[in-house]
Amino acid sequence: MKLFTNTCTFDYKWEDVTAANWKKYPNDVSTHVIAVDVLKRELVNNGTKLITERLITCQQNVPGWIMRLLNCKNISYVREVSTVDLVQRELTLRSCNLTYSDYMKVYEVVKYTPHPNHTNEITVFEQEAKITAFGRISKLCSKLEDWSVQRYNDNAKKGKIGFDSVLKIFKEQLEDSKRQVDGLVKVVDDLQYSDILSANSSVFKKEFENLKNSSNN
């Protein structure tokens, strides 16, 4: 069994990172993820936890010796179960491979949490993957595990760059939407103020006419 670990930070608050997570794939950098399908989604704990099950489809280059060894193709499927905990402010994603699981098992846990010293500015990303290959030849299993660890390392670097680009776009869209909403609120407020002025003007005009008529009489 080989262990891969990775930690990094994103310069966005946890709420933005959690929301953008649903738009993480596909992106122009992490091209190995070609499809993400939601299988199930439910709210629990009085709406404070969102649990989502997804099927992730990956396509990436696999060395010829592995394809011959496992008689496999370069398409693989991963089952992911994620939990968004609004109370603890924690997003946890747990996943395992469905393809070629008779030969190798990969269990991965990813967590997004607020930075302890910058809770509303920075989000901490923690990743751990346990990779175990099965077979009679231990040296071959070790080689397969080493390749998987290296692939994880390569994808982690791309994943950081790719998610940063997704977060940047998401933040821009969020700020643009906020400006549009603020603009609409201002328009509504102006219209309401105009209506009040118009209504008051009619009342004042009527009272003036009444006073004028009274003085003439």
C-alpha positions as CSV (number, residue, x, y, z in Angstrom):
1,M,0.0,0.0,0.0
2,K,1.3,3.5,-0.9
3,L,0.0,6.7,0.5
4,F,-0.3,10.0,-1.3
5,T,-0.9,13.3,0.6
6,N,-1.2,16.8,-0.5
7,T,-2.1,20.1,1.2
8,C,-2.5,23.6,-0.3
9,T,-4.6,26.8,0.1
10,F,-7.0,28.8,-2.0
11,D,-7.3,32.5,-1.5
12,Y,-11.1,32.4,-1.3
13,K,-13.5,32.0,1.6
14,W,-14.9,28.6,2.3
15,E,-18.4,29.4,1.2
16,D,-17.1,30.4,-2.3
17,V,-14.8,27.4,-2.6
18,T,-17.7,25.0,-1.6
19,A,-20.1,26.6,-4.1
20,A,-17.5,26.6,-6.9
21,N,-16.7,22.9,-6.2
22,W,-19.8,21.9,-8.2
23,K,-18.3,23.7,-11.2
24,K,-14.8,22.4,-10.8
25,Y,-15.0,19.9,-13.7
26,P,-14.5,19.9,-16.5
27,N,-11.9,22.6,-16.8
28,D,-9.2,23.4,-19.3
29,V,-6.3,22.2,-17.1
30,S,-7.6,19.0,-15.4
31,T,-8.6,17.5,-18.7
32,H,-8.5,13.9,-17.4
33,V,-12.0,14.4,-15.9
34,I,-14.4,14.3,-18.8
35,A,-17.8,13.9,-17.1
36,V,-19.4,14.3,-13.7
37,D,-22.9,12.9,-13.1
38,V,-25.0,13.4,-10.0
39,L,-26.6,10.1,-8.8
40,K,-28.2,11.2,-5.6
41,R,-28.5,14.3,-3.4
42,E,-30.2,14.8,-0.1
43,L,-30.4,17.3,2.8
44,V,-30.1,15.9,6.4
45,N,-29.7,17.3,9.9
46,N,-32.5,19.9,9.4
47,G,-30.9,21.2,6.2
48,T,-27.4,21.8,7.7
49,K,-25.8,18.9,5.7
50,L,-25.9,18.3,2.0
51,I,-24.9,14.7,0.9
52,T,-24.2,14.2,-2.8
53,E,-23.2,11.0,-4.6
54,R,-21.6,11.4,-8.0
55,L,-20.1,9.3,-10.8
56,I,-16.9,10.7,-12.2
57,T,-15.6,9.6,-15.6
58,C,-11.8,9.9,-16.2
59,Q,-9.8,9.5,-19.4
60,Q,-6.0,9.7,-19.2
61,N,-2.9,8.2,-20.7
62,V,-2.0,4.8,-19.2
63,P,1.4,3.2,-19.9
64,G,1.3,0.3,-22.3
65,W,2.6,-2.2,-19.8
66,I,-0.3,-1.5,-17.4
67,M,-2.9,-1.8,-20.2
68,R,-1.4,-5.1,-21.2
69,L,-1.2,-6.3,-17.6
70,L,-4.8,-5.4,-16.7
71,N,-6.2,-5.7,-20.2
72,C,-7.7,-2.3,-19.7
73,K,-8.7,0.9,-21.6
74,N,-7.9,4.5,-20.6
75,I,-11.5,5.1,-19.4
76,S,-12.2,4.7,-15.7
77,Y,-15.0,5.4,-13.3
78,V,-14.9,6.8,-9.7
79,R,-17.7,6.9,-7.2
80,E,-17.7,10.0,-5.0
81,V,-19.7,10.8,-1.9
82,S,-19.4,14.4,-0.6
83,T,-20.8,16.1,2.5
84,V,-21.2,19.8,3.0
85,D,-21.5,20.6,6.7
86,L,-22.7,24.2,7.2
87,V,-22.3,24.0,10.9
88,Q,-18.7,22.9,11.0
89,R,-17.9,24.7,7.7
90,E,-16.4,21.6,6.2
91,L,-16.6,20.0,2.7
92,T,-15.5,16.4,2.7
93,L,-15.3,14.3,-0.4
94,R,-14.7,10.5,-0.2
95,S,-14.1,8.5,-3.4
96,C,-13.0,5.1,-4.6
97,N,-12.4,3.6,-8.0
98,L,-15.0,1.3,-9.6
99,T,-12.9,0.3,-12.6
100,Y,-10.3,-2.4,-12.3
101,S,-11.0,-2.6,-8.5
102,D,-10.0,-6.3,-8.6
103,Y,-6.5,-5.3,-9.4
104,M,-6.1,-2.1,-7.5
105,K,-8.1,-0.1,-4.9
106,V,-7.8,3.7,-4.5
107,Y,-9.5,5.3,-1.5
108,E,-9.3,9.1,-1.4
109,V,-10.4,11.7,1.1
110,V,-10.4,15.4,0.4
111,K,-11.3,18.1,2.8
112,Y,-11.9,21.9,2.4
113,T,-11.9,23.9,5.6
114,P,-11.4,27.6,6.6
115,H,-7.9,28.6,7.4
116,P,-7.6,28.7,11.2
117,N,-5.9,32.2,11.0
118,H,-7.9,33.6,8.1
119,T,-11.3,32.0,8.4
120,N,-13.1,34.4,6.0
121,E,-10.3,34.8,3.4
122,I,-8.4,31.5,2.8
123,T,-9.5,27.9,2.5
124,V,-7.3,24.9,3.3
125,F,-7.3,21.9,0.9
126,E,-6.2,18.5,2.3
127,Q,-6.0,15.3,0.2
128,E,-5.1,11.8,1.2
129,A,-5.2,8.7,-1.1
130,K,-4.5,5.1,-0.1
131,I,-3.4,3.0,-3.1
132,T,-3.3,-0.8,-2.9
133,A,-2.5,-3.1,-5.8
134,F,-3.3,-6.8,-5.7
135,G,-1.3,-9.6,-7.3
136,R,1.0,-12.5,-6.8
137,I,4.1,-10.6,-7.8
138,S,4.9,-8.0,-5.1
139,K,7.4,-6.2,-7.2
140,L,4.9,-5.6,-10.0
141,C,2.3,-4.5,-7.5
142,S,4.8,-2.0,-6.0
143,K,5.6,-0.7,-9.5
144,L,1.8,-0.2,-10.2
145,E,1.4,1.7,-6.9
146,D,4.4,3.9,-7.6
147,W,3.0,4.8,-11.0
148,S,-0.4,5.7,-9.4
149,V,1.3,7.9,-6.7
150,Q,3.2,9.7,-9.5
151,R,-0.1,10.2,-11.5
152,Y,-1.8,11.5,-8.4
153,N,1.1,14.0,-7.9
154,D,0.8,15.2,-11.5
155,N,-2.9,15.5,-11.3
156,A,-2.7,17.4,-8.0
157,K,-0.5,20.1,-9.6
158,K,-3.0,20.5,-12.5
159,G,-5.9,20.3,-10.1
160,K,-4.7,23.3,-8.1
161,I,-4.2,25.4,-11.3
162,G,-7.5,24.3,-12.8
163,F,-9.5,25.0,-9.6
164,D,-7.9,28.4,-9.2
165,S,-9.1,29.3,-12.7
166,V,-12.6,28.0,-11.9
167,L,-12.7,30.0,-8.7
168,K,-11.5,33.2,-10.4
169,I,-14.3,32.9,-13.0
170,F,-16.9,32.0,-10.3
171,K,-15.9,35.0,-8.2
172,E,-16.2,37.3,-11.2
173,Q,-19.6,36.0,-12.0
174,L,-20.7,36.3,-8.4
175,E,-19.6,39.9,-8.2
176,D,-21.2,40.7,-11.5
177,S,-24.5,39.1,-10.3
178,K,-24.3,41.2,-7.1
179,R,-23.8,44.4,-9.1
180,Q,-26.9,43.5,-11.2
181,V,-29.0,42.8,-8.1
182,D,-27.8,46.0,-6.5
183,G,-28.7,47.9,-9.7
184,L,-32.2,46.3,-9.7
185,V,-32.7,47.2,-6.0
186,K,-31.8,50.8,-6.8
187,V,-34.2,51.0,-9.7
188,V,-37.0,49.6,-7.6
189,D,-36.2,52.0,-4.7
190,D,-36.2,54.9,-7.2
191,L,-39.5,53.8,-8.7
192,Q,-41.1,53.5,-5.2
193,Y,-39.8,56.9,-4.3
194,S,-41.1,58.4,-7.5
195,D,-44.5,56.8,-6.8
196,I,-44.5,58.3,-3.3
197,L,-43.7,61.8,-4.7
198,S,-46.3,61.4,-7.4
199,A,-49.0,60.3,-4.9
200,N,-48.1,63.1,-2.5
201,S,-48.2,65.6,-5.3
202,S,-51.7,64.6,-6.2
203,V,-52.8,64.9,-2.6
204,F,-51.2,68.4,-2.2
205,K,-52.8,69.5,-5.5
206,K,-56.2,68.4,-4.3
207,E,-55.9,70.1,-1.0
208,F,-54.8,73.3,-2.7
209,E,-57.8,73.2,-5.0
210,N,-60.1,72.7,-2.0
211,L,-58.5,75.7,-0.2
212,K,-58.8,77.8,-3.3
213,N,-62.4,77.0,-3.7
214,S,-63.1,77.7,-0.1
215,S,-61.5,81.1,-0.3
216,N,-63.5,82.0,-3.4
217,N,-66.7,81.1,-1.6
